[in-house]
């Protein structure tokens, strides 16, 4: 895949309002143009691993960042995180939990499984926009990630 067409962010979110807010916040911040949306854990895993409806997608063409909700249908966010971080081919992809859950056990388990950051969604749009902008600025512009295959 041409790197210019590579997906920058895989956004895994099942709540239509949160999905729309996140997309608006990313667009407002002019951070990422190429966003792939997954609305459940199975779709997210299929995308990351090039399976199911994404069969044929090269696993090496990984997104630069995964924004992952925890409360997902079919396969929950913690299991998605565990699968991504336990596979040598995908474990270096930065994963940021973006969730409404403030449950301490979710925070602890996410870090135990290898999450790169855990962010509780702010309730108002302005706060949410700032959080998403700062996330994108850090992970897509400032963070130095290893090159695929390095």
C-alpha positions in Angstrom: 0.0 0.0 0.0 1.2 3.5 -0.8 2.1 5.1 2.5 0.2 8.3 1.5 -3.0 6.2 1.4 -2.3 4.5 4.7 -4.9 4.8 7.4 -3.8 7.1 10.1 -6.4 6.3 12.8 -8.5 3.2 13.4 -11.5 4.6 15.4 -13.3 1.8 17.2 -16.6 3.2 18.6 -20.1 1.8 18.6 -22.0 4.8 20.0 -23.2 6.9 17.0 -23.1 10.2 19.0 -19.5 9.6 20.3 -18.4 8.5 16.9 -19.8 11.7 15.3 -18.2 13.8 18.1 -14.8 12.2 17.7 -14.9 12.6 13.9 -15.9 16.3 14.2 -13.1 16.9 16.8 -10.5 15.3 14.5 -11.7 17.3 11.5 -11.8 20.5 13.5 -8.2 19.9 14.6 -7.1 19.0 11.0 -5.2 16.1 12.5 -6.1 13.0 10.5 -7.6 12.7 7.0 -7.6 8.9 6.7 -9.7 7.4 9.4 -11.1 3.8 9.3 -14.1 3.2 11.5 -15.0 0.0 13.2 -18.3 -0.3 15.1 -17.6 -3.4 17.1 -14.6 -5.5 18.3 -14.9 -8.1 15.6 -14.7 -5.4 12.9 -11.7 -3.8 14.6 -9.8 -7.1 14.8 -10.7 -8.0 11.2 -9.3 -4.7 10.1 -6.1 -4.9 12.2 -5.3 -8.5 11.2 -6.6 -8.4 7.6 -9.4 -10.9 8.1 -13.1 -11.2 7.4 -14.4 -8.3 5.4 -10.8 -6.9 5.3 -9.2 -10.2 4.0 -6.4 -9.2 1.8 -5.5 -6.1 3.6 -1.8 -6.3 4.5 -1.2 -6.5 8.3 2.0 -4.4 7.7 -0.2 -1.5 6.6 -1.2 -0.8 10.2 -2.9 2.3 11.3 -0.6 4.8 13.0 -3.0 5.0 16.0 -6.0 3.1 17.3 -8.6 4.9 19.4 -10.5 2.2 21.2 -13.7 2.3 23.2 -14.0 -0.4 25.9 -17.7 -1.1 25.8 -18.1 -2.7 22.4 -20.6 -5.3 21.0 -19.4 -8.8 19.9 -15.8 -8.5 21.4 -15.2 -5.9 24.1 -12.3 -3.4 24.0 -10.2 -5.2 26.5 -10.1 -8.3 24.4 -9.3 -6.3 21.3 -6.5 -4.6 23.2 -5.2 -8.0 24.4 -5.2 -9.5 20.9 -3.4 -6.5 19.4 -0.7 -6.2 22.1 0.0 -9.9 22.3 0.7 -10.3 18.6 4.3 -9.4 17.6 3.1 -8.1 14.2 0.8 -5.5 15.9 2.0 -4.9 19.4 3.9 -1.6 18.5 0.7 0.1 17.2 -0.2 2.8 19.7 -3.6 2.1 21.3 -5.4 4.8 23.2 -8.5 3.8 25.2 -11.0 6.6 24.8 -14.0 5.6 27.0 -16.6 6.9 29.4 -15.5 4.2 32.0 -13.7 5.5 35.1 -13.7 2.0 36.6 -10.4 1.5 38.2 -10.3 -2.2 37.2 -10.7 -1.1 33.6 -7.8 1.3 33.9 -5.6 -1.3 35.6 -6.4 -4.1 33.2 -5.9 -1.8 30.2 -2.4 -0.9 31.3 -1.7 -4.5 32.3 -2.6 -5.5 28.7 -0.2 -2.9 27.2 -2.4 0.2 26.4 -0.4 3.3 25.6 -2.8 5.7 27.1 -6.2 5.7 28.9 -8.5 8.7 28.5 -11.9 9.2 30.0 -14.1 11.1 27.5 -14.9 14.6 28.7 -18.7 15.3 28.8 -18.8 18.5 26.9 -17.9 19.0 23.2 -15.2 21.7 23.9 -13.4 19.5 26.4 -13.7 16.5 24.1 -12.4 18.5 21.1 -9.4 19.6 23.1 -8.7 16.1 24.3 -9.0 14.6 20.8 -6.9 17.3 19.2 -4.1 16.9 21.8 -4.3 13.1 21.3 -3.8 13.4 17.6 -1.1 16.0 17.9 0.9 13.8 20.2 0.4 10.4 18.6 0.5 11.4 15.0 2.8 14.4 15.0 5.1 14.2 18.0 5.5 10.5 18.9 8.4 8.8 17.2 7.2 5.3 16.3 9.3 2.4 15.0 9.1 1.9 11.2 7.2 -1.3 10.2 9.6 -4.2 10.0 12.3 -2.5 12.1 
